[in-house]
């Protein structure tokens, strides 16, 4: 059990974890921590739909973000309001980091800790925010004030390391019928989108994941790789989604050392075993900080090198816009809780698909032209803080424009989404460039731009209802590819 001085006890711990921390209690507590230490500065980074403050706890032994020798780390929790243990674990960590014996971390690190991204959902104990939107499916279109605030903080400091903290629910009826369920205190997943740096993905899987599992197990928390899907023999098991609209792949597509951490839900309520669950979440976050501290130079060099490739944005390179989860021949040996024996039992998963394989690539253009009259596209580009160039009335680009011949469908991780067929791509010089904004591809979000704007992208804007009108059979796609400047 973590021990704190009497004036720095997190609210839920003080109450014996008989209730979750309210927004008012969270605000009072983090300001108390702020007053207690010169390491911490509490910032309001935005407001929720209902006007509640979104807090970032900025830990630094100097001026945050100014010492370029330090690694910048962002940890955020409770995008889903009914996942309370992440918030409670973050508050335990917030106090833990102010202990004198932990000050050494900030010799090499600046940390931004956001205990609660979704305060409106938390107060109602509901998954979605005050607009009934799932914040963890909003990182591409960024329509919500909570995700916009989170992105603005990331864009301001360009954190090299991020951790998105959640809970997972293992108690579904299909699993009970199967006779087993997952029973890990903590699961951790690395980035999987194939456009993310292979070096970052390799270091994540080969170095960080074994480290954090060992770290947690040494502290008596069971852990495993984050692998949704199943039950075995009914559905395949994979390494999560490769979509860039969540809190792990969105920083990852910018070549960030990025992870998801999921603790187990309480079986009967959010209060069930909450103390242990919060301690496990805190241990996972603390382990991340230890790893980032020890490997700070290597991570900084790796991220800087791989981000440099995005900023170069070489035209003609291939970008995967459609992918699938596939097997590499391995079987997954996993420990599951048996409803029959009431103990953990080893199960072998045959239909295990840990690899993401591209099934359709496009060549990266120099950039894209979007119509100035398209409020939806222009608004999206500005919410993403993309570099946008307003073109002069004269001049020309060599462009390509897609023609949508038909709109079919394709399976994307169990969901059916649009799969437009394109033909007759026209090549022409744009004679009225003043009608368009130019979005260059050689920027940090270059791969995100390609994935968002290509019409056949599984992860594109047109797969969202707000942008469905962009895709009309028998018409030109309104976004143009720039193939020569």
Order of alpha helices (4+ residues) and beta strands (2+ residues): alpha-alpha-beta-beta-beta-alpha-beta-alpha-alpha-beta-alpha-beta-beta-alpha-alpha-beta-beta-alpha-beta-alpha-alpha-beta-beta-beta-beta-beta-beta-alpha-beta-beta-beta-beta-alpha-beta
